[in-house]
């Protein structure tokens, strides 16, 4: 910033510099030479005094007062300059203080604005809180009424719970009796199954022994039948050979007369053969009767074996049917016990039943069942 005042010596030096440069020392040129400092009136006054000093014959010798005035003028000028500098400093401080005050005022205005907005928001929140308080008061009233109803309902449920506990105790007693009955039934059924299984096993073993004996007898009968059939076949072949010999002897007896001895022998042999043939035929008839008897026995054994197989299949079917029946009985009893357990479990849970009075009355009405 430019100085507030200049000295006469500075103006004189600037004037001489301009003259040395061949320039006209005008007020503006001197001010530019001084660095654009000092006022034009001050420069003009100093130029007039310098002109007066350079022409001493134009004025008379200065008086004491003029000399004092010329001595005091620089002091006054310095005082004026210092005063101007102090004023400029004060103005600068004032500007700084004013800027700080303006900044503080702006911040205060912003703070007042934010406080105003906060106050408006607080008033809005207060209004909303008042509305919430009113709603909460209404809900509190409703909750109080519901609480009273819930307390009454809880009292009713306590009564129902005691009744349900008594009913549950009765159901548990019935369940214990049913379980004991089931255990007794299971033990009895188990013993009955064991007895029937033992009887069945004994019967099966007896039937198997009987079947084994019949099969052995059948094998022996078949073997005897085979032997009898083979013997009968041999006897039949021998009988056929004897008949052929007899027929051959009859044919030869009429042609050869000189073999009368042989014929007698042949006759004797024929008689013997006839006797043997009769015996063989009798034995054949006996063997045939035995073979027929054996066939009938074999047929009877086969029929009996078939009947035993059918009886064994019937016994096995009855056993399987009894097993299925026992499984069905066990399943039925188990389902009934599971139903009793489920009923007892539902009765054991206080929250299992609905809190509705109608359903509670319906559950109470079902208790005698």
C-alpha positions as CSV (number, residue, x, y, z in Angstrom):
1,X,0.0,0.0,0.0
2,X,1.4,3.6,-0.9
3,X,2.6,5.8,1.9
4,X,0.3,8.4,3.3
5,X,2.7,11.5,2.9
6,X,6.0,12.6,1.3
7,X,8.8,15.0,2.1
8,X,9.9,18.1,0.3
9,X,13.4,16.6,-0.2
10,X,11.8,13.6,-2.0
11,X,9.9,16.0,-4.3
12,X,13.1,17.9,-4.9
13,X,15.1,14.8,-5.7
14,X,12.3,13.5,-8.1
15,X,12.3,17.0,-9.8
16,X,16.0,16.9,-10.3
17,X,15.9,13.3,-11.7
18,X,13.3,14.4,-14.2
19,X,15.3,17.4,-15.3
20,X,18.4,15.3,-15.6
21,X,16.5,12.9,-17.9
22,X,15.4,15.9,-20.0
23,X,11.7,15.5,-18.9
24,X,9.4,18.2,-17.7
25,X,8.8,17.9,-14.0
26,X,5.1,18.1,-14.0
27,X,3.1,17.1,-10.9
28,X,2.0,13.7,-12.5
29,X,5.6,12.9,-13.6
30,X,6.9,13.7,-10.1
31,X,4.2,11.6,-8.5
32,X,5.1,8.7,-10.9
33,X,8.8,9.2,-10.1
34,X,7.9,9.0,-6.4
35,X,6.2,5.7,-6.9
36,X,2.7,7.1,-7.1
37,X,2.8,8.3,-3.6
38,X,1.7,11.6,-2.1
39,X,-1.2,13.8,-3.0
40,X,-1.0,16.2,-6.0
41,X,-1.8,19.2,-3.7
42,X,1.2,18.4,-1.5
43,X,3.4,17.9,-4.5
44,X,2.2,21.2,-6.0
45,X,2.8,23.0,-2.7
46,X,6.3,21.5,-2.4
47,X,7.0,22.6,-6.1
48,X,5.9,26.1,-5.3
49,X,8.2,26.3,-2.3
50,X,11.1,24.9,-4.3
51,X,10.5,27.5,-7.0
52,X,10.4,30.2,-4.3
53,X,13.6,28.9,-2.8
54,X,15.4,29.0,-6.1
55,X,14.5,32.7,-6.7
56,X,15.7,34.4,-3.4
57,X,15.6,37.9,-4.8
58,X,12.0,37.8,-5.4
59,X,11.2,37.7,-1.7
60,X,12.5,39.5,1.4
61,X,14.4,37.6,4.1
62,X,12.0,35.4,6.1
63,X,11.0,36.5,9.5
64,X,11.4,34.5,12.8
65,X,7.8,33.3,12.6
66,X,8.3,32.2,9.0
67,X,11.4,30.3,9.9
68,X,9.5,28.7,12.8
69,X,6.7,27.9,10.4
70,X,9.1,26.4,7.9
71,X,10.7,24.3,10.8
72,X,7.3,23.2,12.2
73,X,5.8,22.4,8.8
74,X,7.8,19.2,8.3
75,X,6.9,18.2,11.9
76,X,3.3,18.9,11.2
77,X,3.6,17.0,8.0
78,X,5.1,14.0,9.8
79,X,2.4,14.2,12.4
80,X,-0.2,14.3,9.6
81,X,1.5,11.3,7.9
82,X,1.7,9.3,11.1
83,X,-1.9,10.2,11.8
84,X,-2.8,9.0,8.3
85,X,-0.8,5.8,8.8
86,X,-2.5,5.3,12.2
87,X,-5.8,6.0,10.6
88,X,-5.1,3.6,7.8
89,X,-4.0,1.0,10.4
90,X,-7.1,1.6,12.4
91,X,-9.2,1.4,9.2
92,X,-7.5,-1.9,8.3
93,X,-8.1,-3.2,11.8
94,X,-11.7,-2.0,11.6
95,X,-12.1,-3.7,8.2
96,X,-10.6,-6.9,9.7
97,X,-12.9,-6.6,12.8
98,X,-15.8,-5.8,10.5
99,X,-15.0,-8.8,8.3
100,X,-14.7,-11.0,11.4
101,X,-17.9,-9.6,12.8
102,X,-19.6,-10.2,9.4
103,X,-18.3,-13.7,9.4
104,X,-19.4,-14.2,13.0
105,X,-22.8,-12.7,12.1
106,X,-23.0,-15.0,9.1
107,X,-22.2,-18.0,11.2
108,X,-24.7,-16.7,13.8
109,X,-27.3,-16.3,11.1
110,X,-26.5,-19.8,9.9
111,X,-26.6,-21.1,13.4
112,X,-29.9,-19.2,14.0
113,X,-31.2,-20.7,10.8
114,X,-30.2,-24.2,11.8
115,X,-31.6,-23.6,15.3
116,X,-34.8,-22.4,13.7
117,X,-34.9,-25.5,11.5
118,X,-34.1,-27.6,14.6
119,X,-36.8,-25.8,16.5
120,X,-39.3,-26.4,13.7
121,X,-38.2,-30.1,13.6
122,X,-38.5,-30.3,17.4
123,X,-42.0,-28.8,17.2
124,X,-42.9,-31.3,14.4
125,X,-41.4,-34.1,16.6
126,X,-43.3,-32.8,19.6
127,X,-46.5,-32.8,17.6
128,X,-45.7,-36.3,16.3
129,X,-44.8,-37.4,19.8
130,X,-48.1,-35.9,21.1
131,X,-49.9,-37.9,18.4
132,X,-47.9,-41.0,19.3
133,X,-48.7,-40.4,23.0
134,X,-52.4,-40.1,22.2
135,X,-52.2,-43.3,20.1
136,X,-50.2,-45.0,22.8
137,X,-52.8,-43.9,25.4
138,X,-55.6,-45.4,23.2
139,X,-53.6,-48.6,22.7
140,X,-52.9,-48.7,26.4
141,X,-56.6,-48.5,27.1
142,X,-57.2,-51.2,24.5
143,X,-54.4,-53.3,26.0
144,X,-55.8,-52.8,29.5
145,X,-59.2,-54.0,28.3
146,X,-57.6,-57.0,26.5
147,X,-55.5,-57.7,29.6
148,X,-58.6,-57.8,31.7
149,X,-60.2,-60.1,29.1
150,X,-57.0,-62.2,29.1
151,X,-57.0,-62.4,32.8
152,X,-60.6,-63.6,32.8
153,X,-59.8,-66.0,30.0
154,X,-56.7,-67.2,32.0
155,X,-58.9,-67.8,35.0
156,X,-61.3,-69.8,32.8
157,X,-58.4,-71.7,31.3
158,X,-57.1,-72.5,34.8
159,X,-60.4,-74.1,35.6
160,X,-60.4,-75.9,32.3
161,X,-56.7,-76.9,32.9
162,X,-57.7,-78.5,36.2
163,X,-60.5,-80.3,34.5
164,X,-58.2,-81.4,31.8
165,X,-55.6,-82.5,34.4
166,X,-58.3,-84.7,36.0
167,X,-59.3,-86.0,32.6
168,X,-55.7,-86.7,31.8
169,X,-55.2,-88.6,35.0
170,X,-58.3,-90.6,34.1
171,X,-56.9,-91.2,30.6
172,X,-53.5,-92.2,32.1
173,X,-55.2,-94.7,34.4
174,X,-57.1,-96.1,31.4
175,X,-53.9,-96.2,29.4
176,X,-52.1,-98.0,32.3
177,X,-55.0,-100.5,32.4
178,X,-54.9,-100.9,28.7
179,X,-51.2,-101.3,28.7
180,X,-51.4,-104.0,31.4
181,X,-54.2,-105.7,29.4
182,X,-52.0,-105.5,26.3
183,X,-49.1,-107.0,28.1
184,X,-51.2,-109.7,29.5
185,X,-52.7,-110.3,26.0
186,X,-49.2,-110.3,24.5
187,X,-48.0,-112.8,27.1
188,X,-51.0,-115.0,26.6
189,X,-50.7,-114.7,22.8
190,X,-47.0,-115.4,23.0
191,X,-47.6,-118.6,25.1
192,X,-50.4,-119.6,22.8
193,X,-48.2,-119.1,19.8
194,X,-45.4,-121.0,21.5
195,X,-47.8,-123.9,22.3
196,X,-49.2,-123.9,18.8
197,X,-45.8,-123.6,17.3
198,X,-44.6,-126.6,19.4
199,X,-47.7,-128.6,18.5
200,X,-47.2,-127.6,14.9
201,X,-43.6,-128.6,15.0
202,X,-44.5,-132.0,16.7
203,X,-47.2,-132.5,14.1
204,X,-44.8,-131.6,11.3
205,X,-42.2,-134.0,12.7
206,X,-44.8,-136.7,13.0
207,X,-46.0,-136.1,9.5
208,X,-42.4,-136.0,8.2
209,X,-41.7,-139.3,10.0
210,X,-44.9,-140.8,8.6
211,X,-44.1,-139.5,5.2
212,X,-40.6,-140.9,5.4
213,X,-42.0,-144.3,6.5
214,X,-44.5,-144.3,3.7
215,X,-41.9,-143.3,1.2
216,X,-39.7,-146.1,2.5
217,X,-42.6,-148.6,2.3
218,X,-43.5,-147.2,-1.1
219,X,-39.9,-147.7,-2.3
220,X,-39.8,-151.2,-0.9
221,X,-43.2,-152.0,-2.5
222,X,-42.0,-150.7,-5.8
223,X,-38.9,-152.8,-5.5
224,X,-41.0,-155.9,-4.6
225,X,-43.3,-155.1,-7.5
226,X,-40.3,-154.8,-9.8
227,X,-39.0,-158.2,-8.6
228,X,-42.5,-159.8,-8.9
229,X,-42.9,-158.3,-12.4
230,X,-39.5,-159.7,-13.4
231,X,-40.3,-163.1,-11.9
232,X,-43.7,-163.1,-13.6
233,X,-42.0,-162.2,-16.9
234,X,-39.6,-165.1,-16.5
235,X,-42.4,-167.5,-15.5
236,X,-44.4,-166.4,-18.5
237,X,-41.4,-167.0,-20.8
238,X,-40.9,-170.4,-19.3
239,X,-44.6,-171.2,-19.7
240,X,-44.5,-170.2,-23.3
241,X,-41.4,-172.4,-23.9
242,X,-43.1,-175.4,-22.2
243,X,-46.2,-174.9,-24.3
244,X,-44.1,-174.7,-27.4
245,X,-42.3,-178.0,-26.3
246,X,-45.7,-179.6,-25.7
247,X,-47.0,-178.6,-29.0
248,X,-43.9,-179.8,-30.7
249,X,-44.2,-183.1,-28.9
250,X,-47.7,-183.5,-30.0
251,X,-46.8,-182.8,-33.5
252,X,-43.8,-185.3,-33.4
253,X,-45.9,-188.1,-31.6
254,X,-48.1,-188.9,-34.6
255,X,-45.2,-189.2,-37.1
256,X,-42.6,-191.3,-35.3
257,X,-43.9,-194.7,-34.0
258,X,-40.5,-196.0,-33.0
259,X,-40.0,-193.4,-30.3
260,X,-42.8,-194.7,-28.1
261,X,-40.4,-194.7,-25.2
262,X,-39.5,-191.2,-25.8
263,X,-43.2,-190.5,-26.2
264,X,-43.8,-192.0,-22.8
265,X,-41.0,-189.9,-21.5
266,X,-42.4,-187.0,-23.3
267,X,-45.8,-187.8,-21.8
268,X,-44.3,-188.1,-18.4
269,X,-42.5,-184.8,-19.1
270,X,-45.7,-183.4,-20.4
271,X,-47.5,-184.4,-17.2
272,X,-44.7,-183.0,-15.2
273,X,-44.7,-179.9,-17.3
274,X,-48.5,-179.7,-16.9
275,X,-48.1,-180.0,-13.2
276,X,-45.4,-177.5,-13.2
277,X,-47.4,-175.3,-15.5
278,X,-50.4,-175.5,-13.3
279,X,-48.1,-174.7,-10.3
280,X,-46.5,-171.9,-12.3
281,X,-49.9,-170.6,-13.4
282,X,-51.0,-170.7,-9.8
283,X,-47.9,-168.9,-8.7
284,X,-48.4,-166.4,-11.5
285,X,-51.9,-165.8,-10.3
286,X,-50.6,-165.4,-6.8
287,X,-47.9,-163.0,-8.0
288,X,-50.4,-161.1,-10.1
289,X,-52.7,-160.9,-7.0
290,X,-49.6,-159.7,-5.0
291,X,-48.7,-157.2,-7.7
292,X,-52.3,-155.9,-7.8
293,X,-52.2,-155.7,-4.0
294,X,-48.9,-153.9,-4.2
295,X,-50.3,-151.6,-6.9
296,X,-53.3,-150.8,-4.7
297,X,-51.0,-150.3,-1.7
298,X,-48.8,-148.0,-3.8
299,X,-51.9,-146.1,-4.9
300,X,-53.1,-145.9,-1.3
301,X,-49.7,-144.7,-0.2
302,X,-49.6,-142.2,-3.0
303,X,-53.1,-140.9,-2.1
304,X,-52.1,-140.8,1.6
305,X,-48.9,-139.0,0.7
306,X,-50.9,-136.5,-1.4
307,X,-53.4,-136.1,1.5
308,X,-50.5,-135.6,3.9
309,X,-49.0,-132.9,1.5
310,X,-52.4,-131.2,1.3
311,X,-52.7,-131.4,5.1
312,X,-49.2,-130.0,5.6
313,X,-50.1,-127.2,3.1
314,X,-53.3,-126.5,5.0
315,X,-51.4,-126.5,8.3
316,X,-48.9,-124.1,6.8
317,X,-51.7,-121.9,5.4
318,X,-53.4,-121.9,8.8
319,X,-50.1,-121.0,10.5
320,X,-49.6,-118.1,8.1
321,X,-53.2,-117.0,8.5
322,X,-52.8,-117.1,12.3
323,X,-49.5,-115.1,12.0
324,X,-51.3,-112.5,9.8
325,X,-54.2,-112.4,12.3
326,X,-51.7,-111.9,15.2
327,X,-49.9,-109.1,13.2
328,X,-53.3,-107.4,12.5
329,X,-54.2,-107.7,16.2
330,X,-50.9,-106.3,17.2
331,X,-51.2,-103.4,14.7
332,X,-54.8,-102.7,15.9
333,X,-53.8,-102.7,19.6
334,X,-50.7,-100.6,18.8
335,X,-52.8,-98.1,16.9
336,X,-55.3,-97.9,19.8
337,X,-52.4,-97.4,22.2
338,X,-50.8,-94.7,20.0
339,X,-54.2,-93.0,19.8
340,X,-54.4,-93.1,23.6
341,X,-50.8,-91.8,23.9
342,X,-51.5,-89.0,21.5
343,X,-54.7,-88.1,23.4
344,X,-52.8,-88.1,26.6
345,X,-50.0,-86.0,25.1
346,X,-52.5,-83.4,23.8
347,X,-54.1,-83.3,27.2
348,X,-50.7,-83.0,28.9
349,X,-49.9,-79.8,26.9
350,X,-51.8,-76.8,28.3
351,X,-51.3,-74.7,25.2
352,X,-52.4,-77.5,22.8
353,X,-56.1,-76.5,23.1
354,X,-57.3,-73.3,21.6
355,X,-58.1,-70.4,24.0
356,X,-61.4,-69.8,22.3
357,X,-64.3,-70.4,24.7
358,X,-66.3,-72.3,22.3
359,X,-63.6,-74.9,21.6
360,X,-62.9,-75.1,25.3
361,X,-66.6,-75.8,26.0
362,X,-66.5,-78.4,23.3
363,X,-63.4,-80.1,24.8
364,X,-65.1,-80.0,28.2
365,X,-68.2,-81.6,26.8
366,X,-66.1,-84.5,25.3
367,X,-64.5,-85.4,28.6
368,X,-67.1,-88.0,29.8
369,X,-66.4,-90.0,26.6
